[in-house]
Amino acid sequence: MRSDLIDPTIAVHKGRVVKRTGDGALVEFSSVVDAVRCAIEIQNSMVDRNAGVPPDRRIEFRIGIHLGDVVEESDGDLMGDSVNIAARLEGIARPGAICLSEDAYRQVKARLDLVVGDLGEQSLKSIAEPVRAYSLEVGKPVQTEVRAATPARLSIVFLPFANLGGDPEQEYFVDGVTESLTTDLSRIGGSFVIGRHTAFSFKGKSVDLRQLGHELGVRYVLEGSVQRGGSRMRVNVQLIDAETGNHLWAERFDKPVADLFDMQDEIVSRIANTLNAQLIAAEARRAELAPNPGSMDLYFQGMACANRGANPEYMAHARSYYERALALDPNNVEVLVGLALSDASIAAWFMTDDRASRLAMAEAALTRVLSLAPDHAMGHYLLGTVQISSNRAAQGIAECELALSLDRNLAAAHGYISGSPSISPATASKPRLISGMHYASVLAIRTYISGVLCRPRQICPRFRRRGRRAF
């Protein structure tokens, strides 16, 4: 089980095994989102494996996930209360479920396609303060009747792309595009993306897209096809308004077949970046019709305005939307990012005589963003650009690299890294701290049974088992 499920799943979600402890292991992942996806994939796989197995012979997992500070020892081991909290959360999880602390749940709640139970404040052994916990019930999708009446903003389902050539060998490429898009678009701030398992239940079926949108409670549907002819590959995609059935955007990608995985990454990245702007524009058009626009309505209008181009008029107009949005919700992370983007753009494009003041305003907003959402990729990227623009290249490059580890589609981050001033020899030669404290999320898994540990760069799975088979 370890070689054909646990280790490959950890690797797919960019995990790093910190240590193994007999029947357990400590693993590090790149983000809380990766931690939760890893846990869900493991639990879904166990549901399939246990199908038809007598209850007394099943292997099941309990999983706990927490986000907080950890201490890294000189040998790479992780210590601290966050590790202990994750382990305690695993202990109160139901077999087959995933238990999240409030700190971890806050990072992923808008992206979940599962039944979530509020377990309330939990007093955990050896932990001074109670911890609010939530239970994710894997295999129990949210009842669509609850969501269908009011589709969430930026809610979308990616239907499995059609393999027009019918070549079975191309099927993995076609499915890979769909899965990668689902993963990458989930990183868009404020998005709600239907999970891959639900989406793949419609594979090969002819569906009424308006009815599908109503049943799943989404505003948008993305569908497409892949066709190979000789040495070329053609990918067609269409974005559809699920409420009206109207096509909002369509694109064709026609490329020579080279390395399929590299081509898949390129196509997914181009679709993701273009689709991000298209969805924001669509939401802005909806917001214009809202009689009483909320904070997110104003945010989308501001983003649509900023996307029109970098000039003083557009930036000032966008900033006015963000300021109105913040007045309605001072802790709206996406609005704070938009505000910082406006100030950073004004400074970067020399639209002001007081660049230092604009950069300072942007940095203050981004500091607040990352205190509210430590894994916000765009927040790290923009902070990097501000630091580079204010003669702190080493810090800025580190922030851009962190942003790319959280969202590989931030192509502009590559540009800032490659185009930044050289790091001075003094900076380059600074010794790297071998041990120290950093922010982390900790996921604890155990078998029923089991638990995982996670940290936000960052997931640390710890597996334990009860039963005869080791993994």
N, C-alpha and C positions, 0 to 999 in steps of 0.2 A: 504493500500500500504506500509506503514511503517513496519507493522508487518510481511508481507509475501514477501517483496522484499528488502526494504532499509536496515533494521536492519540485516536480515540474510546474505545479500551480504557483508555488512561491516564486520560481524563476520567471514565469510569464508575467507576474505582477511586480517584477523588479525587486524581489526580496533578496536579502543577504542573511544567511544563517550565521548568527553570532556564536552560538554554541549548542551542543547537544548534551542532554543530561539523562542518558539511559533511555527512559521512556518519554522524554520530553526534549524540547528544543527552543532556543530563543532566536528569533529572526527579525531582521530589520527591513522595512520597506520605504519607498520614496514618499508616501503620503498616506493620510488617513483614508482617502478615497481608495487607494490601492489596497490598504489593509482590509477594508470592508468588502471590496470586490473579491479579494482572495478568500476571505471567510465564506462569502456567499457561494462562490464556485465550489469550494470544498464541501459545503453542506449540501448543495444540489447534487454533487457527484455521489455523496453518501446515500442520498435518497434513492438514486438509481441503483446503487450497489446493493442496497438492503431490500429492494423489491423482490418479493418471493422468499426472503430468508425468514425463518421462524424468529419471533421476537427475542427468544432467549439466546440466539446466536448472532444477533445483529451487533455491529460496531457503530456507535453513534458518537457525535461530538457535541460538547458544550463549548461555546466560544465567548470570551470577554474582550472588549476593546476599550482602551482609555487613551486620552491625549493629555500629556503633561511633561514635566521636567524629568529627565533621567541623567544619571551620572555614568560616563563611560570610563571604565578602568583602563589602565595601561595595556592590559591584555585584550581589550575590546569588549569585555563583559559589560553588561548594563545593570545598574543598581538604582535604588530609590523607591519612593512611595508609588510612583506611577506604575512600576513593574508589579508591586504588591497589589495595587488597586485592580489592575487587569486580571491578576490571578484570582482575586476575590470575586470579581464580576463573573468570571468563568464558573465559579462555584455556585452562584445563584441562578445561572442560566438553565433553562429547560433543555434536556437532551434533544439535539437537532436544531436548537435555536442559537441566536447570537445576542449577547448582552452588551450594550454600549453605555458608557458613562455619558452624562449630559454634555461634557466638553467634546467628546468624539461625535456624538449624535448631531450636535449643532453644525458640524462641518459637512454632513452628508444628508441631512433630513430632506432637502429639496430634491434629492436624486434617487430616492428609494422607491421601489415598486413592490414593496412587501407590506404585510400587516405589521404595524408597530404598536406595541403595548407599553404604556407608561407604568413602570414598576414603582414610581415614587421614590422618596428618600430611603436609602439603604444604609444601615449601620454595618460597616465592614470591619472584620477583625483586624486589629492593629492599625486602623486608620482613624485619626482623631475626629475628622468631620464627616457627617453623613454624605453620601454620594447619590445623586439622582441617577436612576438607571432606566434604560429602555430595552425592550426585547424585540428583536426582529424574528418573525416567524417565517423561516425559509420554506418555500413550497406553498405558501398561502398568499396569493396575489391580492392586492387591495381590491375590494369590491367596486366594480366599475360604476355601479349605480350611485355611489357616493361622490365620485369625481365628475361624472358626466355632465351634471347640471352646470357647473362652472369650470370650464377648462382653465388650467393655470396658464399664466403668461409664459411664453417661450416653451410651451409643452409640445413635444414632438415624438413621433415614432418613426424609426427607420425600418422600413420593410425589407426583408432579404432581397437582394438584387437578383434579377432573373439571369440565368445562364443561357443566352440565346443560342450559342453554338451547340449546347447539349453535351459537350465534352465532359465526361466525369472527372477527368484530370484537372479541369478548370474550376471544379466546384469549390475546392478549398480556397482558391483565390477570390471567388465571388463572395463566399461566406466571410472571408477575412476582411474584405472591404467593409461589409456591413458591420461586423463586430468592431472594427477599429473606429468607424464613424460613431457608433454608439458610445464607445469609450471617450473619444476625443471631444464630441459635442457635449458630453456630460460636464465638461470643464467650463463651459460658458456660464458666466455668472448669472444666477437666477433662472437657469434652465431646468426643465423637468423632462427627462428622457425616459421613455418606456424601456424597461430592461430587455436584454437580448433574448431571454427565454420566452417571454411573452411575444416579442416580435417574431421569433422564428416559428411560433405556432401557426403563423400565416404563410409560411413558405410554400410556394407552388399553388396557392389558392387564389381564385379570382374573388376579390372583395369589393364591396361598395365603400369607397373611401370616406364618404360623409357618414355612413353608418358606423364605420370603424372608428372614426374620430369621436363619435358620440359614445360608443361603448367604452373606449379607452380614456375618454376625457382629455383629449389633446386638441390643440388648435391646428397643428401642422402634421403633414405626412410627407416623408421623403421616400421616393421609390426610384428604381433605376434598373439598368441592365448592363451586362458585360458581354462583349462579342469579340472573338478572336478570329482574325483572317490572315492566314500566312504568318508573316513576321510582325503584324501589328495588332494592337489591342485597342478596342473602342469601348469607352464607358459613358453611358448617358444617364443623367440624373434630372429629376424633376421635383420641385417643391410645390406642394398643393395645400391650399387653404381647406382644412377639413370641414369647416362650417359651410362653405359655399361650393366647394369642389373646383374652384378656379385655380389655374396654374399661376404661381407667383414668380417662378424662376426656373429656368432650364439651362443646362450646360452639357457640352460634349467634350470628352477628353480622348484624343486620338494619338497614341504613342507607339513607337516601335517596341517590340517585346525584347527586354533585356533581362536583368535580374528581376523576377516577379515580386520579390519582397520589397526591393527598393522602389519598384514602380508602384506597388500598393501603397507604400508610405507616402510617395509623392502625390498620388491621386487623392488619398485621404486628406493630406495636409491642405491641398488646394481647395478641395470641396469644403473642408471644415472652416477655413478662413473666409471663403466667399459666402458660405451659408450663414456664418456669424453675422456679417453685415446685412444680408438679406432678411434675416429674422428680426434684427433690430429695426430695419426700415419698416417691415410689416407691422411690428408692434407699435412703432411711432404713429403709423397711419391709424391704427385702432385708437391710440391714446388721444389723437386729435378730436375724435368723436365722443370722448368720455365727458359727460356733463360735469362731473366732479372728479377730475384727475387725481389719482393717488401718487404717492412718492415714486413708485416704479413707472407709472405712466409718464411722469415728467422726466424720469431718467432716460427712458427710451427716446423721448423727443430730443433730449439733449445730445444723446449719442448719435442720433440720426443727423443732427445739425453738425456735430463735430466731424462726422464721416464725410461731409460735403467737401472738406478741404481745410488746409491750415492757413486761414487768414484771420485778421483781427475781428472782423464782423461775425464770422461763424463761431469763433471761439468765445466771444463775448455773449452771443446768443445762447450757446450751449451752457455757459457758466450760469446764466440767469435761470435756466431750467433746473440745474443742479442745486442752486441755492434755494429755490422754491421746494424742491424735493426734500432737501435736508431739513427745512422748516417743519415738514410733515413727519419725517422720520430721521432724527439725528444719528441713528446707528445703522443707517442703510449703507452697507459696505460698498455696493456697486456705485452708489451715488458719490461716495467719498473718492472712489477710484476715478470716476469721471471728472470730478472737480480737480483732482491732482493732475489728470491728463491734460486738462485745459491749461492749467498754470505751467506745467512742464513744457507744453507745446509752444505757448507764448514766449517762454524763455528760450527754448531751443531754436526757434525761428526768428529770434531777435525782434519780436513785435513790441518790445517794451524797452525803456531806457533803464529800468531797474530789474535786471535779470536776477540778481541775488535775492531780492524780496520774493519774486515769483517762485524761485526754486525752493526757498525756505517754506513758503506756504504749501507747495506740493509735498515736500518732505514731511511736514507736520500732518497733513492729511493721510499720507501713506503709512506713517508710524501708527496712526490710529487704526487704519485698515488692518495692518498685520497684527495688532493687538487683539482685534476682533476675529480675524480669520488668518491664522498663521500660515496656512497653505495656499493663500491666494496668489496664483501664478502671476497675474497681471500686476498685482501690488508689488511683488518682488521685482518684476521687470522694470516698472516705472521708477521704483526706488533706485534701481541700478542706474537708470538713465540720469536721474537727478544727481546721484553721486559722481558719475562720470563727468557730467556737465559742471560740477563744482570742484573739479580737480581731486577727486578721490577715486581714481581709476581702479585700484585694486579692490576696494570695497564694491564698487559698481559692477565690475566683472563678476565677482562672486555672487552678487544678487542676480545678475542675468543668467548665470549658470544654474543657480537654484531654480529660477523661473522655468528654464528649459527642462529641468528634471521633473517639474510639476506639469508642464504642458509643452510637448515637443513641437507644437504648431506655432509657437511664438517666434516666427522667422526673424522679426526685427531684432530679437535679442542676440541672434547670431551676428547681425550687422554691427550692433554696439560692441560686442566682444572683439570682433576682428578689427573694428575701426577705432578702438580706444587707444589712448596714448600708451606707450610702453610703460611697464611697471619698472620702477627703479630697482637697481641691484640690491639696495638696502631692503626694499620691500620683498623682493623675490627671495632673498636669502633668510627671511625670518623663519625660525623653526616652527613646525606645525605642532600644536599641542597634542600630546599623545593621550592625555586623559583630561577630562573636564566635564562641565555640565552643559547640556543643550536641550532645546525644547524637543519633545518627542511624543508620539502617540504609541500606546502600548496595547497590543492585542493579545489576549491570552486564549489559547485553545486547549481543550483537554478531552480525552475520550470518555465516554460515558463510563469513564470515560473521558472528555478531553477539553483542552483549552489552548489558545494562542496568545502570544504577546506581540504588540505592535508599537512602533514609534514613528512620528511623522517625518520622517524622511525614510520611512519610519514605521514600520510595523514589526513587531517582534513576536512571531508566533511561538508559543510554547505548547507542545503536544504531549498529552499523556493518554494512556489507554488502559482499558480493562478488558481482558480477553486473552486469547492465545496467540494471535498473530501480531508480530512486531512490525513497525514501519519506521 
